[in-house]
């Protein structure tokens, strides 16, 4: 089994992902493409709409290393069987912000986009020990807010994150807020709508055409030879991301 060395960015075809157990259509599409899925079960202390979101419960640090928070036994057992080294967050996730986003960080290259005031201390220790650069943002849902398509290019609707990343010479496509379905909320986040399922293929939970910035997103992706593949439904949905973990 080959573990993806750079979080979020496979170098070939993905063979294992972590996805919300409630995203049945996405799981079916992934499995039809011969991609195994680790289903992330709902955690009872989280709101219904985000209770099973993978980007809240699992943070891939690269290779075999994972940070987890409030993962079910079945999910943890499956990851252990695959040989992952799992470290638990200091605290369980909690219903209210910021207790629900203790692991919500986006790792791109040697940068970690995160609100350092609320993130689990184990991630900050990992960053220091492994010479990662912390890009501090005010948004607690940093990973939810950022869809990273390569190590120097991201999509976000968050103006604060967009400005900070542009100042760090990371290319940003700033899109309009809204239009993403998330049960119980006015809108979801673009970062929770997908993830890379091959080196140059972005899998999405629903059709990007359903949001206003589709043409801009399509051009942004194609400029990097990246193509989007709809894994389920007409409407783009925030399912907590598709987290690539292993590859061929």
N, C-alpha and C positions, 0 to 999 in steps of 0.2 A: 504494500500500500504506500503510495507516494503522498505525503502531506504537502499541502500548498505552503510554500515558504514565505511568500509575501501575502499577508492578509488581504483578502478581497480580490486579488489579482492572480488567477491561475495562469500557468505558462502553456497549458494545453487543454484537453477536454476534462471537465470536472466529472468526478465519479461519486463524490459524496457531498451532500449539502445538509444544512440544518434549516428547517422551515416550520412555521406554525402548523401544528397538527390540525388546525381548523381550516387551513387553505387546501381543501380536498382537491380542487381542480388543478391547482399548481403542483401538488404532490403527484397526482396522476400523470400530468404532462412530463414531469421530471423523470418519473419511473419509466414512462414509455420511451424516453430518450436514454435509458440505461444509466440513469443517475440515481444512486441510492439516496434515500432521505432519512435523516434523523428527525422525527417529529417532535416538536417542542410543545409540551402539554400546557394547558392553562394553569396559572398559579392563582390560587383562590384569593390572595390578598391584593391582586391587581384588578383594575376596572375591566369589565367584560370585553370591551373593544380591543384591549391591548394585552389581555391576560396570557396569551400564548405567543407573544411576539419574540422571535428569536433574537432580535437586536437588543432586547432588554435583558434576556437571560444568559446569553452566550457572547463572549468576546474572544475571537480568534487572535492570538498573539503571534502567530506564525509557526510553521512546522507542527509539532505535536502539542504545542502549548495552548491551553484554553483557560480563560477565567469564566466562571459561571456564578450565577446568582439565582437561587430558588428554583433550580431545575428539578424536575420530577426524577424519581429513582429510575424509571424506565429509560428516560432520556440519558441520564448519567451512566447507567449500565451499558447502554449501546455505545456511547462514546468511549467508555473504558475498554470495551471489547475490541474497539478499533485501534486501541493503543494510545489514545490521547492522554497526555499528562494534564490533569485537571486540578486547578486551584480554585477554591471557593472564595467568593467575596466575603469581606468581614461581616457584612450584615445581609439579612434577607431583604428582598424588595418590599416596598410598602405602597399602600394605596395612593397616597398623595405625593405630588411633586415636592421636593426632588428625590424622594425615597424610591421612586419607580425607575430612576435612570442612573443607577450607580455604576453601570458598565457601559453607558451609552457614549462611546467614543469611536471616532473614525480614524483608522490607521492607514496612512498613505505614504509609502516609502518609509523614510525615517522620521516622519512627522505623525504626531497624534493630536487630532483636533478634539478638544474636550473642554468642558468647564472644570478647571482644576479644583474649584472650591467644593464640589459636591461628589466628585468621582471617587470610587473605592481606592483606598490607599495602596492596595496591591498593584494597581495599574501604574500609579506614580512611582512606586519602587521599581517596577519592571522597566519603566521608561528611563529611570536614572541608571539602573544597572546595565542597560543595553544601549545607552547613548542615543535614545530617541529625543527628538525635539518636541516639546509641548507647545502646541499652538492654542493658547487660551482664548476661549470664547464665552460669552454670557449665556448662550443657549445651552440648557441642560440636556436637551435631546439632540446632541451634536451629530450622532450617527444617523438618527432618523432624518435630520435636516439636510444631509449631504449624500448625494449619489455620486460616488467616486467611480469614474470610468477608466482612469489610468492614474499613474502616480503624480501627475502634474496637471490634472484636469478634473473638475467636478461640476455638478449641477446642484443648485440650491435656490430656494425661494427666500432664504433668510438674509436680509440686507446686511446685518452685522457680520455674519460669517463671510459673506461675499467680499466685503471690504477688507477684512483681516486677511483672507486668503490671497486676494489680489496683491496686497502689500507684501505678501510672502512669495510673490512671483509664481503662484499657482493659478492656472487659467480657470476662470469661473464663468459658467453660463448662469446668469441670474434670471430665473423664471418668475412668473406671477404666482401668488398664493392661490390656493383653492382648486376645486375640481377633482380632488382625490378622495375617494370614498374611504371612510373609517367609521365603523359603527359607534354611535354615541358621541361623535365629535363633528364639528362644523366641516373640518377637512383633515385629511391625513398629510403625511410628509412624503416628499419625493424619494428620500433615502429608504423608506420602508416598502417601496414598490417593486424592488427587484434586486438583482445581483448578477455577477458575471458567471455564466455557465460554460463558457469556453473562453479562450484568450481574447477573442474578438466578438463574442456574442453576449449581449446583455439580455437576460431573461427578465420578463416583467409580468406582474400579476395584473393582467388586464391590458387594454390597448392604449398606447401612448397617444393615439389619435383623439382620445376622448378629452384631452386637456388643450387649453388654448395655445400653449407654446410648443405644440407637437413639431411644427416645421423647423423651429429653432433647435429643438432637441435632436431631431433627425440629422440636421446639418452638422451640429456639434459632434455627434457620434461619427458620422460618415467621414468627417475631416480626419478622424483617427482610425478609419477603416473598421469601425465598430458598428454592428447592426443589432437592432432590438428584435426580440422574438417574444410574441405574446404567448404566455403559458396558461391563460384562462380568463375568459370574460371580455365583455365590451368596454366596461368601465375600469379605469385605472384604480387600483386599490392599494392601500397601505396594509400589508400583512406582516410587517415587522422584518422585511427583507428576506432575501435568499442568500444564505451564508455559505460560500464555497469552502470546503474543508480539505478535500482530497482530489487528486487528479491522476490521469494515466501516467 
